[in-house]
Amino acid sequence: MPYSTQLQAIDRAADAERGAYNQAFAELGLEWFWDERTYRELRACAGEKHCIHAYIEANHPHLLHAYDGGSLANAIDGLRQRLSAAVPH
């Protein structure tokens, strides 16, 4: 597979993944939206749940007074995984 084709496939996969996160946020009643830049920056950290938790700490720390950050990250990631699995590849 040519390199440019591989990059396009990676971009499509990343867009689908980001879309699943955004849909999970909406379904959980969170008014969050990860644009391409935010998603790219978060992907630099290790592990899906760690990235979500880091995002919460940096952008919505008030939620950590009411929710356990790990539990919230688990809920978001679990829903994101179910939504990703439902999308035909």
C-alpha positions as CSV (number, residue, x, y, z in Angstrom):
1,M,0.0,0.0,0.0
2,P,1.5,3.4,-0.9
3,Y,2.5,5.7,1.9
4,S,-0.1,8.4,1.0
5,T,-2.9,5.7,1.0
6,Q,-1.7,4.6,4.5
7,L,-1.8,8.1,5.8
8,Q,-5.4,8.6,4.4
9,A,-6.5,5.4,6.2
10,I,-4.9,6.6,9.4
11,D,-6.6,10.0,9.1
12,R,-10.0,8.3,8.5
13,A,-9.5,6.0,11.4
14,A,-8.5,8.9,13.7
15,D,-11.6,11.0,12.5
16,A,-13.9,8.0,13.2
17,E,-12.3,7.6,16.7
18,R,-12.7,11.3,17.4
19,G,-16.3,11.2,16.2
20,A,-17.0,8.3,18.6
21,Y,-15.5,10.3,21.5
22,N,-17.7,13.3,20.6
23,Q,-20.8,11.1,20.3
24,A,-20.0,9.6,23.7
25,F,-19.7,13.0,25.2
26,A,-23.0,14.0,23.8
27,E,-24.8,10.8,24.9
28,L,-23.4,11.3,28.4
29,G,-24.7,14.9,28.5
30,L,-21.2,16.4,28.4
31,E,-21.0,19.6,26.3
32,W,-17.5,18.7,25.1
33,F,-16.2,18.6,21.5
34,W,-12.7,17.4,20.5
35,D,-11.6,19.1,17.3
36,E,-8.7,17.6,15.3
37,R,-6.0,19.6,17.2
38,T,-7.3,18.7,20.6
39,Y,-7.6,15.0,19.7
40,R,-4.1,15.0,18.2
41,E,-2.6,16.6,21.3
42,L,-4.4,14.1,23.6
43,R,-3.3,11.1,21.5
44,A,0.3,12.0,22.5
45,C,-0.3,10.7,26.0
46,A,-0.2,7.0,26.9
47,G,-3.5,5.1,27.1
48,E,-7.1,6.1,26.2
49,K,-8.3,6.5,29.8
50,H,-5.2,8.4,30.8
51,C,-5.8,10.9,28.0
52,I,-9.4,11.4,29.0
53,H,-8.5,11.9,32.6
54,A,-5.8,14.4,31.6
55,Y,-8.3,16.3,29.5
56,I,-10.8,16.4,32.5
57,E,-8.1,17.7,34.8
58,A,-6.9,20.4,32.4
59,N,-10.3,21.5,31.1
60,H,-13.1,20.5,33.5
61,P,-11.4,20.1,37.0
62,H,-14.7,21.1,38.7
63,L,-16.1,17.7,37.7
64,L,-13.5,16.0,39.9
65,H,-15.3,17.4,42.9
66,A,-18.4,15.4,42.1
67,Y,-17.0,12.4,40.2
68,D,-14.0,10.2,40.4
69,G,-11.9,11.0,37.4
70,G,-11.0,7.4,36.7
71,S,-14.6,6.3,36.8
72,L,-15.7,9.1,34.5
73,A,-12.8,8.3,32.1
74,N,-13.9,4.6,32.2
75,A,-17.5,5.5,31.4
76,I,-16.5,7.7,28.5
77,D,-14.0,5.2,27.1
78,G,-16.5,2.3,27.5
79,L,-19.2,4.1,25.5
80,R,-16.6,5.2,22.9
81,Q,-15.6,1.6,22.4
82,R,-19.2,0.5,22.0
83,L,-19.8,3.3,19.5
84,S,-16.7,2.5,17.6
85,A,-17.6,-1.2,17.4
86,A,-21.0,-0.3,16.0
87,V,-19.5,1.6,13.0
88,P,-18.9,-0.6,10.0
89,H,-15.2,-0.6,8.9
